Amino acid sequence: MALNSVIHDVTQRIIERSRDTRADYLARMEEAGRHGPHRGTISCSNLAHGFAACGEPDKDALASSVRPNVGIVSAYNEMLSAHQPFVDFPDIIKKAAWEAGGVAQFAGGTPAMCDGVTQGQPGMELSLFSRDVIALATGVALTHNMFDAAICLGVCDKIVPGLLIGSLSFGHLPVIFAPAGPMTSGMSNPVKAKVRERFAQGEIGRDELLKAESMAYHSPGTCTFYGTANSNQLMMEFMGLHMAGTSFINPGTPLRHALTEAAAQRAVEMASVPDDGEARRMCDIVDEKSIVNGIVGLLSSGGSTNHTMHYVAVARAAGIKVTWDDFSELSSAVPLLARVYPNGVADVNHMRAAGGIQFMIRSLLDAGLLHDDVMTVEGRGLHRYTREPFIEDGKLAWREGPAESHDKDVMRPVDNPFAPTGGINVMQGNIGRAIIKSSAVDEKYRRIEAPAQLFASQQAVLDAFKADELNKDVVVVIPYQGPRANGMPELHKLTPSLSVLLQRGYQVALVTDGRMSGASGKVPAAIQVTPEAKLGGLIAKVRDGDMMVIDCNTGELSVQVDQAEFEAREPITFEDAPSTEYGFGRELFSLFRHHAAPAEEGAGPVIDG
């Protein structure tokens, strides 16, 4: 199938726009890799420090430079259920690497914040910037110059983008990402959402709510809804950075263990094979076409809005310039192929059973909506990712994945999609530009016209809801939630209360320069408004009672006020606005806040390639 013209044209524009910055990045990677294995060029004292703690076999191998050395960078901790399984991965990787003819060393760890723990708490104001801390920590880990390849262990929200940004600075090395997989299905996501709504209305107490939450989040592994974490995993396969079919295999299973071993073996192989014309370096795998493939995967699956920021920053780390207009134009050509909560009732385990990523990639390739002519960690061609792994006679093997959906309520092919366009839209109007996750919004809520009501914080909205002050048509507007203001926290705690208002029959929407979770629900939410209020954005000039229009279908985001009058207003200030400068580590991140880029440019102190 010929490549779709929109996919072709957007890719070519990205290539042209990035020509100079991409060439500069590749020249730096060429220079970095020119000297061969770095431990062969460092001093004896440096080298002795590098393997002093190793056992004799590893020490001898590293001293001789015969075996390639794989650096392990892990975001393990026990606060993230998705990352807890990584506790065992280094030993698995070391053993598999040795058996494959290599060595593996634990190069370093990175921080990893659980947004599920910090939602609505002061720590959430560190969440976005933790991405760049992770990138920096990855750089520290790999800068020892002892490695011929690397394996990155990460799953969740900012962690995978942070690992990507950091490892792209070492793009002269082969790099593989190895996930841990989702927890098995517990309480269904729709039932969990209903319990949250009942708690928001005061119908049940905290004990019953905690019981339900514990039934939903019940074991090691990724949360099973299709939020930012699971969007990460899907995009890693679409970009060719995982072993094929590895994203949604549950932790603690023989198949997951075998795939972790396979990642280690492949890293050794990629570092060992002489130059045969096959690009194996990360800088060659992550190119303009693979970035477009990742975005197509995000859009066709109805994935997380957070990645409209994260992958702008990731692309820049590889010298590639991506804009929201690229997301918008790709969304116009890419159909929605999945209905996974919060866009449906299924979870990612159901998604995998219905056909999974393999089915999606096959269908999109057949329709000319993906670039097949890319390099991946599996080899040349994205078609390798239509295969799914299984255990046969105790060994890992791959077979072709399903050619048809096993549940058309969960996954569909390109010729029979859930919607003709992708799940994320760019909004724009007289207060700026924003992102909306349209795939989660029911058709009857896709155009909201209602009076604005301003709030200083997420908590102020919840207080108004509990006081029955929001039983009306309303557009909730929360400015000063952008990167420069307070680190751009997610405002996910608003979802249950605003959903209740929709169910009561009111016209309800949210407009903010903050973020929503990757689990953004059915309430129309125009988020990441840019310019943000702190940088003079017109969202700070909205006033209570202004009529606002949020239209998912047309992309309109506007205040129905005379433009001259609107622009002449003074920005609103809130005397009761909570402090965002100090406490819970926030003072440590003042440098990040003061130098943060706009959301459309990556929403952080972007690390340019």
C-alpha positions as CSV (number, residue, x, y, z in Angstrom):
1,M,0.0,0.0,0.0
2,A,1.3,3.4,-0.9
3,L,2.0,5.8,1.9
4,N,-0.9,8.0,2.8
5,S,-0.3,11.5,1.4
6,V,-0.9,13.3,4.8
7,I,1.6,11.0,6.5
8,H,4.1,11.6,3.7
9,D,3.6,15.4,3.7
10,V,3.8,15.9,7.4
11,T,6.9,13.7,7.6
12,Q,8.6,15.7,4.8
13,R,7.8,19.0,6.5
14,I,9.3,17.7,9.7
15,I,12.4,16.6,7.8
16,E,12.8,20.0,6.1
17,R,12.1,21.9,9.3
18,S,14.7,19.8,11.2
19,R,17.4,19.6,8.5
20,D,20.0,21.7,10.3
21,T,19.3,20.6,13.9
22,R,19.1,16.9,12.9
23,A,22.4,17.2,10.9
24,D,24.1,18.7,13.9
25,Y,22.8,16.0,16.2
26,L,23.9,13.2,13.9
27,A,27.3,14.8,13.5
28,R,27.7,14.8,17.3
29,M,26.7,11.2,17.6
30,E,29.2,10.3,14.8
31,E,31.9,12.0,16.7
32,A,30.9,10.3,20.0
33,G,31.0,6.8,18.4
34,R,34.2,7.3,16.3
35,H,36.6,6.0,19.0
36,G,35.2,2.5,19.5
37,P,34.5,1.0,22.9
38,H,35.2,3.8,25.3
39,R,36.6,1.7,28.1
40,G,39.4,0.8,25.6
41,T,40.5,4.5,25.5
42,I,40.2,5.5,29.2
43,S,43.1,5.3,31.6
44,C,43.9,2.2,33.6
45,S,42.9,4.1,36.8
46,N,39.5,5.0,35.3
47,L,39.0,1.4,34.1
48,A,39.9,-0.1,37.4
49,H,37.4,2.1,39.2
50,G,34.8,1.0,36.6
51,F,35.0,-2.7,37.3
52,A,36.4,-2.7,40.9
53,A,33.1,-4.0,42.3
54,C,32.6,-6.8,39.7
55,G,33.3,-10.5,40.1
56,E,36.3,-12.0,38.5
57,P,34.7,-13.2,35.3
58,D,33.1,-9.8,34.6
59,K,36.3,-8.0,35.7
60,D,38.4,-10.0,33.3
61,A,36.0,-9.5,30.4
62,L,35.8,-5.7,31.0
63,A,39.6,-5.5,31.2
64,S,40.1,-7.3,27.9
65,S,37.4,-5.3,26.0
66,V,36.4,-8.6,24.3
67,R,32.9,-8.8,25.5
68,P,30.5,-5.8,24.9
69,N,29.3,-4.2,28.0
70,V,25.6,-3.3,28.4
71,G,24.7,-0.5,30.8
72,I,21.4,-0.9,32.7
73,V,19.6,2.3,33.6
74,S,16.6,1.6,35.9
75,A,13.7,3.7,37.3
76,Y,13.0,1.0,39.9
77,N,11.2,1.9,43.1
78,E,8.4,0.5,45.2
79,M,6.2,3.6,44.9
80,L,5.2,2.6,41.4
81,S,3.4,-0.7,41.0
82,A,4.5,-0.6,37.4
83,H,8.2,-0.3,38.4
84,Q,8.4,-2.7,41.3
85,P,9.0,-5.8,39.1
86,F,12.2,-4.1,37.9
87,V,13.8,-5.2,41.2
88,D,14.7,-8.5,39.6
89,F,15.5,-7.3,36.1
90,P,19.2,-6.5,36.5
91,D,20.1,-10.0,37.6
92,I,18.1,-11.4,34.7
93,I,19.8,-9.1,32.3
94,K,23.3,-9.8,33.6
95,K,22.8,-13.5,33.3
96,A,21.3,-13.3,29.8
97,A,24.0,-10.9,28.6
98,W,26.8,-13.2,29.8
99,E,25.3,-16.2,28.1
100,A,25.0,-14.1,24.9
101,G,28.7,-13.3,25.0
102,G,28.5,-9.9,26.8
103,V,28.6,-8.3,30.2
104,A,26.0,-6.1,31.9
105,Q,26.6,-3.5,34.6
106,F,24.0,-1.6,36.6
107,A,24.9,1.9,35.3
108,G,22.6,3.9,37.5
109,G,19.1,4.6,38.7
110,T,16.7,7.5,38.0
111,P,13.9,8.9,40.2
112,A,10.3,7.9,39.3
113,M,7.2,9.6,40.6
114,C,3.9,7.9,40.8
115,D,1.2,10.4,39.7
116,G,-1.4,8.2,41.2
117,V,0.1,8.9,44.7
118,T,0.7,12.6,44.1
119,Q,-2.6,13.5,42.3
120,G,-4.0,16.6,44.0
121,Q,-1.0,16.8,46.4
122,P,1.9,19.4,46.4
123,G,4.2,16.7,45.0
124,M,2.3,16.8,41.7
125,E,3.9,20.2,41.1
126,L,7.2,18.4,40.7
127,S,5.8,15.8,38.3
128,L,6.4,17.3,34.9
129,F,9.9,18.5,35.7
130,S,10.8,15.0,37.0
131,R,11.0,14.1,33.3
132,D,14.0,16.3,32.8
133,V,15.5,15.2,36.1
134,I,15.2,11.6,34.8
135,A,16.9,12.7,31.6
136,L,19.8,14.2,33.5
137,A,20.1,11.1,35.7
138,T,20.2,8.9,32.6
139,G,23.0,11.1,31.3
140,V,24.9,10.7,34.6
141,A,24.5,6.9,34.5
142,L,25.8,6.6,30.9
143,T,28.5,9.2,31.1
144,H,30.9,6.7,32.7
145,N,31.9,5.7,29.1
146,M,32.1,2.0,30.0
147,F,29.3,0.8,27.7
148,D,28.8,-0.5,24.2
149,A,25.0,-0.6,24.5
150,A,22.3,0.2,27.1
151,I,19.0,-1.1,28.4
152,C,16.5,1.3,29.9
153,L,13.9,0.1,32.4
154,G,10.9,2.3,32.7
155,V,7.2,2.3,32.1
156,C,5.2,5.2,33.5
157,D,4.3,8.7,32.6
158,K,7.3,11.1,32.5
159,I,9.8,8.3,33.1
160,V,10.0,6.8,29.6
161,P,10.2,10.2,27.9
162,G,12.9,11.2,30.4
163,L,14.9,8.0,29.7
164,L,14.5,8.7,26.0
165,I,15.7,12.2,26.2
166,G,18.7,11.2,28.3
167,S,19.7,8.2,26.2
168,L,19.4,10.1,23.0
169,S,22.4,12.1,24.2
170,F,24.2,8.8,23.9
171,G,22.5,7.9,20.6
172,H,25.8,6.5,19.2
173,L,25.0,3.4,21.3
174,P,22.4,0.8,20.7
175,V,19.6,1.2,23.3
176,I,16.6,-1.0,24.1
177,F,13.7,-0.3,26.3
178,A,12.4,-3.1,28.5
179,P,9.0,-2.7,30.2
180,A,7.5,-4.7,33.1
181,G,3.9,-5.1,31.8
182,P,0.5,-4.3,33.2
183,M,-1.0,-5.8,36.4
184,T,-3.8,-8.4,35.8
185,S,-7.3,-7.0,35.6
186,G,-9.0,-6.1,38.9
187,M,-12.1,-4.1,39.5
188,S,-13.1,-2.7,36.1
189,N,-12.3,0.9,35.3
190,P,-16.0,1.9,34.7
191,V,-17.0,0.5,38.1
192,K,-14.1,2.3,39.8
193,A,-15.1,5.5,38.1
194,K,-18.7,5.1,39.4
195,V,-17.4,4.5,42.9
196,R,-15.4,7.7,42.7
197,E,-18.4,9.7,41.5
198,R,-20.5,8.3,44.4
199,F,-17.8,9.4,46.9
200,A,-17.7,12.9,45.3
201,Q,-21.4,13.2,45.9
202,G,-21.1,12.0,49.5
203,E,-23.0,8.8,49.0
204,I,-20.2,6.6,50.3
205,G,-17.4,7.0,52.8
206,R,-13.6,6.8,52.6
207,D,-13.5,3.2,53.7
208,E,-15.6,2.0,50.8
209,L,-13.7,4.2,48.3
210,L,-10.3,2.9,49.5
211,K,-11.6,-0.7,49.2
212,A,-12.6,-0.1,45.6
213,E,-9.3,1.6,44.7
214,S,-7.4,-1.3,46.3
215,M,-9.4,-3.7,44.2
216,A,-8.5,-1.7,41.0
217,Y,-4.8,-1.2,41.9
218,H,-4.0,-4.5,43.4
219,S,-0.6,-5.9,42.4
220,P,2.7,-5.2,40.7
221,G,2.4,-4.0,37.2
222,T,1.1,-1.0,35.3
223,C,-2.3,0.4,36.1
224,T,-4.6,-1.2,33.5
225,F,-6.4,1.9,32.1
226,Y,-5.0,3.4,28.9
227,G,-3.3,6.5,30.3
228,T,0.1,7.9,29.9
229,A,2.0,4.9,31.1
230,N,0.4,2.4,28.7
231,S,0.5,5.0,25.9
232,N,4.3,5.1,26.5
233,Q,4.5,1.3,26.0
234,L,2.5,1.3,22.8
235,M,4.6,4.2,21.4
236,M,7.8,2.3,22.2
237,E,6.7,-0.5,19.9
238,F,5.5,1.8,17.2
239,M,8.9,3.5,17.3
240,G,10.8,0.2,17.3
241,L,12.5,0.5,20.7
242,H,10.9,-2.5,22.4
243,M,11.3,-6.2,21.5
244,A,8.2,-7.0,19.4
245,G,5.0,-7.7,21.4
246,T,6.5,-7.0,24.8
247,S,4.4,-4.0,26.0
248,F,1.4,-5.7,27.6
249,I,2.7,-9.0,28.9
250,N,2.0,-9.3,32.6
251,P,4.9,-9.3,35.1
252,G,5.9,-12.4,36.9
253,T,5.1,-14.7,34.0
254,P,7.5,-17.0,32.1
255,L,6.9,-14.9,28.9
256,R,7.8,-11.6,30.6
257,H,11.0,-13.3,32.0
258,A,11.9,-14.6,28.5
259,L,11.3,-11.2,26.9
260,T,13.6,-9.5,29.4
261,E,16.3,-12.1,28.6
262,A,15.7,-11.5,24.9
263,A,16.2,-7.7,25.3
264,A,19.6,-8.3,27.0
265,Q,20.6,-10.8,24.3
266,R,19.6,-8.4,21.5
267,A,21.5,-5.5,23.2
268,V,24.7,-7.7,23.2
269,E,24.1,-8.7,19.6
270,M,23.5,-5.1,18.4
271,A,26.8,-4.1,20.1
272,S,28.7,-7.1,18.7
273,V,27.8,-7.5,15.0
274,P,30.3,-5.8,12.7
275,D,29.1,-3.0,10.4
276,D,26.9,-4.7,7.7
277,G,24.9,-1.7,6.6
278,E,22.2,-2.2,9.2
279,A,21.9,0.8,11.5
280,R,21.8,-0.2,15.1
281,R,22.5,3.0,16.9
282,M,19.7,4.7,18.8
283,C,20.3,7.9,16.8
284,D,19.5,6.0,13.6
285,I,16.4,4.3,15.0
286,V,14.8,7.4,16.4
287,D,14.5,9.5,13.3
288,E,11.7,11.6,11.7
289,K,9.8,8.6,10.4
290,S,9.9,6.8,13.7
291,I,8.7,9.9,15.6
292,V,5.7,10.1,13.1
293,N,5.0,6.4,13.6
294,G,4.9,7.0,17.4
295,I,2.5,9.9,17.0
296,V,0.3,7.8,14.6
297,G,0.2,5.0,17.3
298,L,-0.8,7.6,20.0
299,L,-3.6,9.0,17.8
300,S,-5.0,5.8,16.5
301,S,-5.2,4.3,20.1
302,G,-6.7,7.4,21.7
303,G,-3.7,7.8,23.9
304,S,-2.5,10.3,26.5
305,T,-2.6,14.1,25.9
306,N,0.6,14.3,28.0
307,H,2.6,13.1,25.0
308,T,1.7,16.2,22.9
309,M,4.4,17.7,25.2
310,H,6.7,14.8,26.0
311,Y,7.3,13.8,22.4
312,V,7.9,17.4,21.3
313,A,10.7,17.3,23.9
314,V,11.9,13.8,22.9
315,A,12.0,14.8,19.2
316,R,14.1,17.9,20.0
317,A,16.6,15.7,21.9
318,A,17.2,13.9,18.6
319,G,17.4,17.2,16.6
320,I,13.8,16.9,15.3
321,K,11.3,19.7,15.4
322,V,7.7,18.6,15.9
323,T,4.8,20.9,16.4
324,W,1.2,20.7,17.6
325,D,0.1,21.3,14.0
326,D,1.9,18.1,13.1
327,F,-0.2,16.3,15.7
328,S,-3.4,18.0,14.4
329,E,-2.8,17.2,10.7
330,L,-1.9,13.6,11.5
331,S,-5.0,13.3,13.6
332,S,-7.1,14.3,10.6
333,A,-5.8,11.3,8.6
334,V,-5.5,8.7,11.3
335,P,-8.7,6.8,12.4
336,L,-9.4,5.7,16.0
337,L,-8.9,2.0,16.2
338,A,-9.2,1.3,20.0
339,R,-11.7,1.8,22.7
340,V,-9.9,1.3,26.0
341,Y,-10.7,3.1,29.2
342,P,-11.2,6.1,29.6
343,N,-12.2,6.0,25.9
344,G,-14.2,2.8,26.4
345,V,-14.8,0.1,29.1
346,A,-12.0,-2.3,28.3
347,D,-8.5,-2.3,29.9
348,V,-5.1,-3.0,28.3
349,N,-5.3,-6.7,29.1
350,H,-8.6,-6.8,27.0
351,M,-6.8,-4.7,24.4
352,R,-4.1,-7.3,24.1
353,A,-6.6,-10.2,23.9
354,A,-8.6,-8.4,21.2
355,G,-5.6,-8.1,18.9
356,G,-3.3,-5.7,20.6
357,I,-0.5,-3.6,19.2
358,Q,0.3,-6.2,16.5
359,F,-3.2,-5.9,15.0
360,M,-3.0,-2.1,15.1
361,I,0.3,-2.0,13.4
362,R,-0.7,-4.5,10.7
363,S,-3.9,-2.6,9.9
364,L,-2.2,0.8,9.8
365,L,0.7,-0.5,7.6
366,D,-1.8,-2.1,5.2
367,A,-3.6,1.2,4.9
368,G,-0.3,3.2,4.3
369,L,-0.6,5.1,7.6
370,L,2.8,4.0,9.0
371,H,6.3,4.1,7.7
372,D,7.6,0.5,7.3
373,D,11.0,1.6,6.0
374,V,12.5,2.3,9.4
375,M,15.2,0.7,11.5
376,T,14.1,-0.9,14.8
377,V,15.9,-2.8,17.6
378,E,14.5,-6.0,15.9
379,G,15.9,-5.1,12.5
380,R,14.8,-3.2,9.5
381,G,11.1,-2.8,8.9
382,L,8.2,-2.0,11.2
383,H,6.4,-5.0,9.9
384,R,8.4,-7.0,12.4
385,Y,6.1,-5.6,15.0
386,T,3.0,-7.5,13.7
387,R,4.5,-10.5,15.4
388,E,3.5,-11.6,19.0
389,P,5.7,-13.5,21.4
390,F,4.9,-16.9,23.0
391,I,6.6,-19.8,24.8
392,E,7.0,-23.0,22.8
393,D,8.7,-26.0,24.3
394,G,10.1,-23.8,27.1
395,K,11.6,-21.3,24.7
396,L,10.7,-17.8,23.4
397,A,9.3,-17.7,19.9
398,W,7.3,-15.3,17.7
399,R,4.4,-15.8,15.4
400,E,2.3,-13.5,13.3
401,G,-0.3,-11.6,15.4
402,P,-4.0,-11.6,14.6
403,A,-5.1,-10.2,11.2
404,E,-8.6,-9.5,12.6
405,S,-10.0,-8.1,15.8
406,H,-11.2,-10.7,18.3
407,D,-13.5,-8.0,19.9
408,K,-14.8,-5.2,17.7
409,D,-16.1,-3.4,20.7
410,V,-12.4,-2.9,21.8
411,M,-10.4,-2.9,18.5
412,R,-11.2,-2.3,14.9
413,P,-9.4,-2.1,11.6
414,V,-8.8,1.0,9.6
415,D,-11.7,0.3,7.3
416,N,-14.2,0.1,10.2
417,P,-12.8,2.5,12.9
418,F,-14.5,3.9,15.9
419,A,-14.0,7.4,14.5
420,P,-12.5,8.6,11.2
421,T,-9.9,10.8,12.9
422,G,-7.5,10.4,15.8
423,G,-8.2,10.8,19.5
424,I,-6.4,14.1,20.1
425,N,-7.3,17.5,18.6
426,V,-5.7,20.9,18.7
427,M,-8.0,23.7,19.8
428,Q,-7.5,27.4,19.1
429,G,-9.3,30.7,19.4
430,N,-9.0,34.1,21.0
431,I,-7.4,32.8,24.2
432,G,-4.7,30.7,22.5
433,R,-4.1,27.1,21.6
434,A,-4.9,24.0,23.6
435,I,-5.2,20.2,23.4
436,I,-8.3,18.1,23.9
437,K,-8.7,14.4,24.1
438,S,-11.7,14.1,21.9
439,S,-11.7,10.3,21.8
440,A,-13.0,10.2,25.4
441,V,-15.8,12.7,24.8
442,D,-19.3,11.6,23.9
443,E,-20.8,13.2,20.8
444,K,-23.5,15.0,22.8
445,Y,-20.8,16.8,24.8
446,R,-18.5,17.7,22.0
447,R,-19.8,21.3,21.8
448,I,-20.2,23.2,25.0
449,E,-21.4,26.8,25.2
450,A,-21.7,28.1,28.8
451,P,-20.6,30.9,31.1
452,A,-17.1,30.8,32.6
453,Q,-16.4,30.6,36.2
454,L,-12.8,31.1,37.4
455,F,-11.0,29.3,40.2
456,A,-7.5,29.7,41.7
457,S,-6.9,26.0,42.1
458,Q,-8.2,22.5,41.7
459,Q,-9.2,22.4,45.4
460,A,-11.3,25.6,45.0
461,V,-13.3,23.8,42.3
462,L,-13.9,20.8,44.5
463,D,-14.9,23.0,47.4
464,A,-17.5,24.8,45.1
465,F,-18.8,21.4,44.0
466,K,-19.3,20.2,47.5
467,A,-21.1,23.4,48.4
468,D,-23.5,22.8,45.5
469,E,-22.3,26.0,43.8
470,L,-21.7,24.3,40.4
471,N,-25.2,22.9,39.7
472,K,-25.5,24.9,36.4
473,D,-24.1,25.2,32.9
474,V,-20.5,26.2,33.5
475,V,-17.0,26.3,31.9
476,V,-14.6,25.8,34.8
477,V,-11.5,28.0,34.0
478,I,-8.3,27.5,36.1
479,P,-5.4,29.7,35.0
480,Y,-1.9,29.9,36.4
481,Q,-1.4,26.1,36.2
482,G,1.2,26.2,33.5
483,P,4.9,25.2,33.7
484,R,6.1,28.7,34.6
485,A,3.4,29.2,37.3
486,N,3.6,26.0,39.3
487,G,5.1,23.2,37.3
488,M,1.9,22.3,35.4
489,P,0.3,19.7,37.7
490,E,-2.3,17.3,36.4
491,L,-5.8,18.2,37.6
492,H,-7.2,14.7,37.4
493,K,-9.1,15.0,40.8
494,L,-11.6,17.2,39.0
495,T,-12.8,14.4,36.7
496,P,-15.3,12.6,39.1
497,S,-17.0,15.9,40.2
498,L,-17.3,17.4,36.8
499,S,-18.6,14.0,35.4
500,V,-21.3,14.2,38.0
501,L,-22.4,17.6,36.7
502,L,-22.6,16.2,33.2
503,Q,-24.8,13.4,34.4
504,R,-27.0,15.9,36.1
505,G,-27.7,17.3,32.6
506,Y,-25.6,20.5,32.7
507,Q,-23.3,21.8,30.0
508,V,-19.8,21.5,31.6
509,A,-16.3,21.8,30.4
510,L,-12.8,22.6,31.7
511,V,-10.3,25.1,30.3
512,T,-6.8,25.4,31.9
513,D,-3.2,26.0,31.1
514,G,-2.5,23.0,33.3
515,R,-2.6,19.3,32.4
516,M,-5.1,16.5,32.9
517,S,-4.0,12.9,33.5
518,G,-3.6,10.5,30.6
519,A,-6.8,9.1,32.0
520,S,-8.7,12.2,31.0
521,G,-12.4,11.3,31.0
522,K,-15.6,12.2,29.4
523,V,-15.7,15.9,30.4
524,P,-14.5,18.1,27.5
525,A,-11.2,19.5,28.7
526,A,-9.2,22.1,26.7
527,I,-5.9,21.8,28.5
528,Q,-2.3,23.0,28.2
529,V,-3.5,26.4,27.0
530,T,-0.6,28.3,25.6
531,P,0.5,31.0,26.1
532,E,0.0,30.2,29.8
533,A,-1.3,32.9,32.1
534,K,2.1,33.4,33.8
535,L,3.6,34.4,30.4
536,G,0.8,36.8,29.6
537,G,-1.7,34.3,28.1
538,L,-5.2,35.6,27.6
539,I,-6.7,32.8,29.7
540,A,-5.9,35.2,32.6
541,K,-8.3,37.8,31.1
542,V,-11.4,35.5,31.2
543,R,-14.0,36.7,33.7
544,D,-16.8,35.0,35.5
545,G,-19.9,35.1,33.3
546,D,-18.1,35.3,29.9
547,M,-19.7,33.0,27.4
548,M,-17.2,30.4,26.2
549,V,-17.3,27.9,23.3
550,I,-15.4,24.6,23.4
551,D,-16.1,22.6,20.2
552,C,-14.2,19.4,19.8
553,N,-15.4,18.9,16.2
554,T,-14.3,22.3,14.8
555,G,-11.5,23.0,17.2
556,E,-13.0,26.3,18.4
557,L,-11.9,27.6,21.8
558,S,-13.2,31.1,22.3
559,V,-14.5,33.7,24.6
560,Q,-17.6,35.4,23.2
561,V,-16.4,38.9,24.1
562,D,-15.4,41.9,21.9
563,Q,-11.8,41.3,21.2
564,A,-10.6,44.8,21.9
565,E,-12.4,44.8,25.2
566,F,-11.0,41.3,26.0
567,E,-7.4,42.3,25.3
568,A,-7.7,45.5,27.2
569,R,-8.5,43.7,30.5
570,E,-5.9,43.3,33.2
571,P,-4.9,39.8,34.0
572,I,-6.8,38.3,36.9
573,T,-5.0,37.7,40.2
574,F,-6.2,35.5,43.1
575,E,-5.6,36.6,46.6
576,D,-6.4,33.1,47.8
577,A,-4.1,31.4,45.4
578,P,-2.0,28.6,47.1
579,S,1.7,29.1,47.4
580,T,3.7,27.1,44.8
581,E,7.2,28.2,45.7
582,Y,8.0,26.2,48.8
583,G,7.3,22.9,50.5
584,F,7.5,19.3,49.5
585,G,10.7,20.0,47.5
586,R,9.1,22.7,45.3
587,E,11.9,25.2,46.2
588,L,14.4,22.8,44.6
589,F,12.7,23.2,41.3
590,S,12.6,27.0,41.0
591,L,15.2,27.0,38.3
592,F,13.0,24.6,36.2
593,R,9.9,26.8,36.7
594,H,11.7,30.1,35.8
595,H,13.1,28.7,32.6
596,A,10.3,26.3,31.4
597,A,9.3,26.4,27.8
598,P,5.7,26.7,26.7
599,A,3.6,23.5,26.5
600,E,3.7,23.6,22.7
601,E,7.5,23.5,22.9
602,G,7.8,20.6,25.4
603,A,6.7,22.2,28.7
604,G,9.9,22.0,30.5
605,P,13.5,23.2,30.4
606,V,13.8,21.4,27.1
607,I,17.0,19.7,26.3
608,D,17.7,20.5,22.6
609,G,19.5,18.1,20.4
